[in-house]
Amino acid sequence: MMNAGGHRVSPIEVEDALTAHPLIVEAAACVVQIRTGVFFIAGFYVATDVIDEEELRAFTAARLAAYKMPRLLIARDTLPRGANNKLLRKVLRAEWAPAYGQA
């Protein structure tokens, strides 16, 4: 479970909203640290073509409550998976932090 402004949010619910988009083949949602003490829900996704961020925001807004919306939408070539094909959200968080200057 993720915490969004005091509300509990299931990452699977956010991922389902993202993968409902016809161009998105897989998605992952997790909380990332923006700066000390500030966390946002991020949606990582793999798409078959480039998706306009505003169009994707509108698409997910029609499927999620405002507090469940990912504040960050990040396109990736692949999502990390373990040996049993389980999505590795902690790897996404660990890779995101140094790339954007967060420790």
C-alpha positions, 0 to 999 in steps of 0.5 A: 500500500502507498500513502497519498495525503493520508489515504491508502492507495493500492499500487495495483489500482493505479497500475490498472488505470495506466494499463487500461490505456491502449498504448501501455503494455505494462505499468508500475506504481510506487512512492518516490521521495522528491525531497526530504519528507516529501513523497509522490506517487509515480507511475512508471510505464512501458508503451508501444509509442510515445504518449503525450503526458497531458493526454495520459493524465486526462486518461488516468483522471477519468479512472482514478480519484484525484488523490490516487493520481500519479504526480509523476509519469515516467516512460521506460523501456522495461520494468524491472522483474525478478526471477519469478517475473514479479514486478520489483517496485523497490528497484524502481525507487532505488533507480529513480532516486539517484537519477533525480538527485534524491538520496 
